[in-house]
Amino acid sequence: MRALITGQVGMDKKPYLDLTRKFAGQQGEPLDIYNIGDLMYGEAPDVRPGKILDLPISRLNSLRRAAFKDVITESADQANVIVNTHATFRWHHGLFSAFDFDQIAKLNLDLFICLVDNVEVVHHRLHSDHEIQATLKDCMVWREEEILATELMSKAVPGSQFYILSRGRHADTTRTLFRLLGRPDMRRVYPSFPMSHVMDMPDVLAEIDRFRAELAEHFITFDPGDVDEKLLLERAIAAARDGHIEGMLDIEPHSFGGSKISEQPIRVRVREVLDIAGDIDGQIYMRDFKLIDQSDMIVSYVPELPGGVPGLSSGVERELQHAFEHTKEVYIVWKPAKTPSPFITETATKVFSSVDEALGYFEAQGMFGQTNLFGH
């Protein structure tokens, strides 16, 4: 498979893609990666690291076209290729595109994948690596633009597929990327589960984590919990309620591939997080529905909360309805003793009483399926 991977500046895609290539190598499969940014610097030895986006747009476009021209030529006979680039830039020049349709068409791409990550992490990386002043709002808007532009690129290439993929809080989603590239017949699943209102219930969280891990073991999963900005917003709201609206939040930096992105907590302003409240909610709504649309089926876990109450959040209900209306297979693991309502049973393909029962059914139906790599 041949894929173009995008993501806003601050995603730090190269280490992530290197891990994907390493994983592919462990399976005995070669994977060639072309980093357009590195190739552009190779064409411009006079430009200092981290400064290439400060060039005039005319020269920037020339360098990019030269880099893409080399990739088109060198990768022509290669079966398994990743082209690492961007779809847009939001820089001192304003907003501008990072591709030309004529060259994209010549790459003969199968997949277009836009990587995303938590906004505070992207904001931290962006300012660590570049001399630029960008707000959390800027990063949120840039992410939307990157997703939209990548999807438009895919629409312009007949037969290609577009995916949104989280970079993930750990290295685990490199396996997801590998499977998208190398196991195209593997089933794609959206795991659905309550999130924010069970955060103070460790036993329920442990159940949900096992559910997510089991699905990720057997399917390509697009997990909505891999981007968790709602938790960031709730912390900011709590801080403002306690009178700290002008204060700072310390965010523990998550690890990736065994190393933290920072040894110190990531600091963000409470007021700046509150300013993007609408963006966080709006993008969760948009992104989660897109993750369902790019999946073959949704599998929802409904835990039993204290008092025998079903842990069925409004978000989970809306996800199930969206999946049903878009003709996806809908599977539900229903843990409460209370019988599910007709609004659950009448829209579900099948309801299970446990994760193990669901997994047994999926295996019996041959859903674990394909194990070959890169279509071989």
KOLMI-425906 format. One line per field, with one value per residue (C-alpha): x, y, z; chain; residue in one letter. Coordinates in Angstrom, 1 decimal. Layout:
N
px X, ...
py Y, ...
pz Z, ...
chaine A, ...
residu a, ...
END
This chain:
376
px 0.0, 1.1, 0.1, 0.4, 0.5, -0.3, -0.6, 0.0, 3.4, 3.9, 2.8, 6.4, 5.5, 8.9, 9.6, 6.0, 6.6, 10.0, 8.4, 5.8, 8.7, 10.5, 7.3, 6.9, 10.5, 9.9, 7.2, 9.7, 8.1, 10.0, 8.4, 9.9, 9.4, 9.9, 10.0, 9.3, 10.6, 14.0, 14.1, 13.3, 16.2, 18.4, 17.5, 18.3, 21.6, 21.7, 18.5, 19.0, 17.1, 13.6, 13.6, 12.4, 8.8, 10.1, 11.2, 9.2, 6.3, 7.6, 10.9, 9.1, 6.8, 9.8, 11.6, 8.5, 7.9, 11.5, 11.2, 7.9, 9.5, 12.3, 9.8, 7.6, 10.7, 12.3, 9.2, 7.6, 8.5, 8.1, 4.9, 4.9, 5.5, 4.7, 5.1, 5.3, 4.2, 1.7, -1.6, -1.5, 0.6, -0.6, 2.5, 3.8, 2.5, -1.0, -2.7, -1.3, -1.4, 1.5, 0.8, 0.0, -2.7, -0.7, 2.1, -0.3, -1.9, 1.4, 2.2, -0.5, -1.6, -4.0, -4.4, -4.5, -4.1, -4.2, -2.6, -4.0, -3.0, -4.1, -3.9, -1.8, 0.8, 0.9, 1.1, 4.1, 6.0, 5.3, 6.8, 9.7, 10.8, 10.0, 10.1, 6.4, 3.6, 0.5, -2.4, -4.3, -7.1, -4.6, -3.7, -7.3, -8.2, -5.0, -6.0, -9.4, -7.8, -5.3, -8.1, -10.2, -7.4, -6.2, -9.7, -10.0, -6.7, -8.2, -11.4, -9.3, -7.5, -10.0, -10.1, -8.1, -9.3, -9.1, -8.6, -8.2, -5.8, -4.7, -1.0, -2.0, -0.9, 1.5, 3.1, 0.2, -1.4, 1.7, 0.2, -3.0, -1.2, 0.7, -2.5, -4.1, -1.1, -0.5, -3.8, -6.4, -9.0, -8.9, -12.1, -12.1, -13.9, -15.0, -14.9, -17.7, -17.8, -18.6, -15.7, -15.9, -18.6, -16.8, -13.4, -13.7, -14.7, -11.5, -13.2, -15.3, -12.3, -10.4, -13.3, -13.4, -9.6, -9.7, -12.5, -10.5, -7.3, -9.1, -10.6, -7.3, -5.7, -8.0, -9.1, -8.1, -9.5, -10.2, -10.4, -12.0, -10.2, -6.8, -7.5, -8.9, -9.2, -12.5, -10.6, -8.4, -11.4, -13.0, -9.8, -9.9, -13.6, -12.8, -9.9, -12.0, -14.7, -12.1, -11.1, -8.0, -9.1, -5.9, -3.8, -2.0, -2.7, 0.2, -0.3, 1.7, 3.4, 2.5, 5.1, 5.6, 7.9, 9.2, 10.2, 8.4, 8.0, 9.1, 10.7, 8.6, 4.8, 3.3, 1.8, -1.3, -3.3, -6.7, -8.3, -6.8, -8.3, -11.7, -11.4, -11.4, -14.3, -16.6, -13.8, -13.1, -16.8, -17.3, -14.3, -15.1, -18.6, -17.2, -14.2, -16.0, -18.6, -15.9, -14.2, -17.4, -17.9, -14.4, -15.2, -17.0, -18.7, -19.2, -18.8, -20.1, -19.4, -22.1, -20.9, -23.1, -22.6, -23.2, -26.9, -27.4, -27.5, -26.5, -23.5, -25.1, -24.0, -25.7, -22.5, -22.6, -26.4, -25.7, -22.8, -25.0, -27.7, -25.3, -23.7, -27.2, -28.3, -25.2, -25.7, -22.8, -22.9, -23.8, -22.6, -23.2, -21.7, -24.4, -23.2, -26.1, -28.7, -31.4, -32.8, -31.7, -34.5, -35.9, -33.9, -30.8, -32.1, -33.9, -30.8, -28.2, -27.0, -26.4, -26.2, -23.7, -23.5, -19.6, -16.5, -15.5, -18.9, -18.5, -15.0, -16.1, -18.8, -16.5, -14.0, -16.7, -17.9, -14.4, -14.0, -10.5, -9.7, -6.8, -3.2, -1.2, 0.9, 0.9, -1.6, 0.8
py 0.0, 3.6, 6.2, 9.9, 10.9, 14.5, 16.4, 19.9, 21.2, 20.0, 16.4, 15.2, 12.5, 11.2, 9.2, 7.8, 6.7, 5.3, 3.1, 1.9, 1.1, -0.8, -2.8, -3.6, -4.8, -7.1, -8.7, -9.2, -6.5, -3.5, -0.1, 3.0, 6.4, 9.7, 12.8, 15.8, 18.3, 16.6, 16.4, 20.2, 21.0, 18.8, 21.1, 24.2, 23.7, 27.5, 27.3, 26.7, 23.9, 25.0, 28.1, 26.7, 28.0, 31.5, 31.5, 33.4, 31.3, 31.2, 29.5, 27.3, 26.0, 25.4, 23.4, 21.4, 20.6, 19.5, 17.2, 15.6, 15.2, 13.1, 11.0, 10.3, 9.1, 7.0, 5.4, 4.4, 0.7, 0.5, -1.3, -0.2, 3.6, 6.4, 10.0, 12.2, 15.7, 18.4, 19.4, 23.0, 25.5, 28.3, 30.4, 34.0, 34.0, 33.1, 29.9, 28.2, 24.8, 22.3, 20.3, 20.4, 18.1, 17.2, 15.7, 14.0, 12.2, 10.9, 9.2, 6.5, 6.7, 4.2, 6.0, 9.5, 9.6, 12.7, 12.2, 14.1, 14.6, 16.5, 20.2, 21.1, 18.5, 19.9, 23.4, 22.4, 20.7, 23.6, 26.2, 23.9, 23.4, 26.8, 30.5, 31.3, 32.6, 30.4, 30.1, 26.9, 28.3, 28.6, 24.9, 23.8, 25.7, 24.4, 20.8, 21.3, 22.7, 19.9, 17.3, 19.0, 19.5, 15.9, 14.6, 16.9, 15.4, 11.9, 12.9, 14.0, 10.6, 8.0, 4.8, 6.2, 6.1, 8.8, 8.2, 10.3, 8.5, 9.6, 9.5, 8.1, 8.5, 5.6, 3.9, 1.5, 3.3, 2.5, -1.0, 0.5, 2.4, -0.7, -2.6, 0.1, -0.3, -4.0, -5.7, -3.9, -6.6, -6.4, -5.2, -1.6, -0.9, 2.1, 1.3, 3.2, 3.7, 6.3, 8.6, 11.8, 10.8, 7.6, 9.1, 8.8, 5.1, 3.1, -0.3, 0.8, 2.4, -0.9, -2.7, -0.2, -0.3, -4.1, -3.8, -1.3, -3.4, -6.6, -4.9, -3.3, -6.8, -8.2, -5.3, -2.0, 0.3, 4.1, 4.8, 8.2, 8.1, 8.6, 12.3, 13.4, 17.2, 17.1, 16.2, 19.2, 21.4, 20.0, 20.7, 24.3, 24.7, 23.4, 25.8, 28.7, 27.7, 27.7, 31.3, 30.4, 31.6, 33.6, 30.6, 27.7, 24.0, 21.6, 18.6, 15.5, 14.8, 11.4, 9.0, 7.8, 4.9, 4.8, 8.5, 11.6, 14.5, 16.7, 16.1, 18.9, 19.3, 21.0, 24.3, 25.9, 28.9, 28.2, 31.1, 30.0, 26.5, 28.1, 30.1, 26.9, 25.2, 25.4, 24.2, 21.2, 20.1, 20.8, 18.9, 15.9, 15.8, 16.0, 13.8, 10.9, 10.7, 10.6, 7.8, 5.9, 6.6, 5.2, 2.0, -1.2, -1.6, 0.0, -2.0, -0.3, -1.2, -0.2, -0.8, -1.0, 2.0, 2.1, 1.5, -0.7, 2.3, 1.6, 3.6, 4.8, 8.4, 10.7, 10.5, 6.7, 6.8, 9.4, 7.3, 4.2, 6.0, 7.5, 4.1, 2.5, 5.3, 4.9, 1.1, 0.1, -3.2, -2.3, -4.5, -3.8, -5.3, -4.7, -5.3, -3.9, -6.3, -4.0, -5.0, -2.7, -0.5, -1.1, 1.9, -0.2, -3.7, -2.6, -0.8, -3.4, -6.1, -8.2, -7.6, -9.5, -9.9, -9.8, -8.9, -12.5, -13.5, -10.7, -11.8, -15.5, -14.4, -12.3, -15.1, -17.7, -15.3, -15.2, -11.5, -11.7, -12.9, -11.8, -12.1, -11.5, -8.4, -5.7, -7.7, -10.6
pz 0.0, -0.7, 1.9, 2.3, 6.0, 7.0, 10.3, 11.5, 12.6, 16.1, 15.5, 15.4, 12.9, 12.1, 15.3, 15.1, 11.5, 12.3, 14.9, 12.3, 9.9, 12.7, 13.5, 9.8, 9.7, 12.6, 10.5, 7.7, 5.5, 4.0, 4.4, 2.6, 4.2, 2.4, 4.6, 2.4, 5.0, 5.1, 1.3, 1.1, 3.4, 1.3, -1.7, 0.4, 2.3, 3.0, 5.2, 9.0, 10.7, 11.7, 9.5, 6.1, 6.6, 7.0, 3.3, 0.7, -0.5, -4.1, -3.0, -0.6, -3.4, -5.6, -2.9, -2.3, -5.9, -6.3, -3.3, -4.5, -8.0, -6.5, -4.4, -7.5, -9.4, -6.6, -5.3, -8.6, -8.3, -4.5, -3.2, 0.4, 0.8, 3.2, 2.2, 5.3, 4.6, 5.5, 3.8, 5.0, 6.9, 9.2, 9.5, 9.3, 5.7, 6.9, 5.7, 2.6, 1.1, 1.1, -2.0, -5.7, -7.1, -10.2, -8.1, -5.6, -8.6, -9.8, -6.5, -7.1, -3.5, -1.8, 1.5, 2.9, 6.7, 8.9, 12.3, 15.2, 18.9, 22.0, 21.3, 24.4, 23.3, 19.8, 21.1, 23.4, 20.6, 18.2, 20.5, 21.6, 18.0, 16.3, 16.9, 16.5, 18.7, 18.3, 20.7, 21.6, 19.4, 16.4, 16.9, 17.0, 13.8, 12.1, 12.9, 11.4, 8.2, 8.0, 8.3, 5.7, 3.2, 3.5, 2.9, -0.2, -1.5, -1.1, -2.9, -5.9, -6.2, -7.4, -5.4, -2.4, 1.2, 3.8, 7.6, 10.7, 13.1, 16.6, 17.2, 20.6, 24.2, 23.7, 20.7, 20.3, 17.3, 15.2, 15.0, 13.8, 11.1, 10.1, 9.8, 7.7, 5.4, 5.5, 6.4, 4.2, 4.7, 8.5, 10.1, 11.3, 14.6, 16.6, 20.3, 22.1, 25.8, 28.5, 29.3, 31.3, 33.8, 34.9, 35.5, 39.2, 39.1, 38.9, 38.7, 35.8, 34.1, 34.4, 32.7, 29.9, 29.4, 29.1, 26.5, 24.5, 24.7, 23.6, 20.6, 19.6, 19.8, 17.1, 15.0, 13.5, 16.1, 15.9, 19.6, 20.5, 23.9, 22.2, 22.0, 25.4, 25.4, 27.2, 30.3, 29.8, 29.5, 32.6, 34.6, 33.3, 34.3, 37.7, 38.1, 37.1, 39.5, 42.3, 41.4, 39.3, 35.9, 35.4, 36.6, 34.9, 34.5, 34.8, 32.4, 32.9, 29.6, 28.2, 27.0, 23.5, 22.5, 26.1, 26.4, 27.6, 25.2, 28.2, 31.6, 33.0, 33.1, 30.1, 31.3, 29.7, 30.7, 32.2, 30.3, 27.0, 27.5, 28.3, 25.1, 23.0, 24.9, 21.8, 19.5, 21.8, 21.9, 18.2, 17.1, 19.3, 17.7, 14.2, 14.7, 16.5, 13.8, 11.1, 13.1, 13.0, 9.3, 8.5, 10.5, 9.5, 12.8, 16.2, 19.4, 22.5, 26.2, 28.6, 32.2, 35.3, 37.5, 41.3, 42.1, 39.1, 36.7, 33.1, 32.1, 28.9, 28.3, 25.8, 23.7, 23.5, 22.6, 19.8, 18.5, 18.3, 16.5, 14.0, 13.3, 12.8, 10.5, 8.4, 8.1, 10.2, 12.2, 15.8, 18.6, 22.3, 25.4, 28.0, 31.6, 33.8, 35.3, 34.1, 30.7, 27.8, 26.3, 22.8, 21.6, 22.2, 21.2, 18.1, 16.6, 17.6, 15.4, 18.5, 22.3, 24.5, 28.2, 28.4, 26.4, 26.3, 24.8, 22.1, 21.3, 21.0, 18.6, 16.5, 16.2, 15.3, 12.6, 11.1, 11.9, 13.2, 9.7, 7.7, 9.0, 5.8, 5.6, 2.9, 0.8, 0.3
chaine A, A, A, A, A, A, A, A, A, A, A, A, A, A, A, A, A, A, A, A, A, A, A, A, A, A, A, A, A, A, A, A, A, A, A, A, A, A, A, A, A, A, A, A, A, A, A, A, A, A, A, A, A, A, A, A, A, A, A, A, A, A, A, A, A, A, A, A, A, A, A, A, A, A, A, A, A, A, A, A, A, A, A, A, A, A, A, A, A, A, A, A, A, A, A, A, A, A, A, A, A, A, A, A, A, A, A, A, A, A, A, A, A, A, A, A, A, A, A, A, A, A, A, A, A, A, A, A, A, A, A, A, A, A, A, A, A, A, A, A, A, A, A, A, A, A, A, A, A, A, A, A, A, A, A, A, A, A, A, A, A, A, A, A, A, A, A, A, A, A, A, A, A, A, A, A, A, A, A, A, A, A, A, A, A, A, A, A, A, A, A, A, A, A, A, A, A, A, A, A, A, A, A, A, A, A, A, A, A, A, A, A, A, A, A, A, A, A, A, A, A, A, A, A, A, A, A, A, A, A, A, A, A, A, A, A, A, A, A, A, A, A, A, A, A, A, A, A, A, A, A, A, A, A, A, A, A, A, A, A, A, A, A, A, A, A, A, A, A, A, A, A, A, A, A, A, A, A, A, A, A, A, A, A, A, A, A, A, A, A, A, A, A, A, A, A, A, A, A, A, A, A, A, A, A, A, A, A, A, A, A, A, A, A, A, A, A, A, A, A, A, A, A, A, A, A, A, A, A, A, A, A, A, A, A, A, A, A, A, A, A, A, A, A, A, A, A, A, A, A, A, A, A, A, A, A, A, A, A, A, A, A, A, A, A, A, A, A, A, A, A, A, A, A, A, A
residu m, r, a, l, i, t, g, q, v, g, m, d, k, k, p, y, l, d, l, t, r, k, f, a, g, q, q, g, e, p, l, d, i, y, n, i, g, d, l, m, y, g, e, a, p, d, v, r, p, g, k, i, l, d, l, p, i, s, r, l, n, s, l, r, r, a, a, f, k, d, v, i, t, e, s, a, d, q, a, n, v, i, v, n, t, h, a, t, f, r, w, h, h, g, l, f, s, a, f, d, f, d, q, i, a, k, l, n, l, d, l, f, i, c, l, v, d, n, v, e, v, v, h, h, r, l, h, s, d, h, e, i, q, a, t, l, k, d, c, m, v, w, r, e, e, e, i, l, a, t, e, l, m, s, k, a, v, p, g, s, q, f, y, i, l, s, r, g, r, h, a, d, t, t, r, t, l, f, r, l, l, g, r, p, d, m, r, r, v, y, p, s, f, p, m, s, h, v, m, d, m, p, d, v, l, a, e, i, d, r, f, r, a, e, l, a, e, h, f, i, t, f, d, p, g, d, v, d, e, k, l, l, l, e, r, a, i, a, a, a, r, d, g, h, i, e, g, m, l, d, i, e, p, h, s, f, g, g, s, k, i, s, e, q, p, i, r, v, r, v, r, e, v, l, d, i, a, g, d, i, d, g, q, i, y, m, r, d, f, k, l, i, d, q, s, d, m, i, v, s, y, v, p, e, l, p, g, g, v, p, g, l, s, s, g, v, e, r, e, l, q, h, a, f, e, h, t, k, e, v, y, i, v, w, k, p, a, k, t, p, s, p, f, i, t, e, t, a, t, k, v, f, s, s, v, d, e, a, l, g, y, f, e, a, q, g, m, f, g, q, t, n, l, f, g, h
END
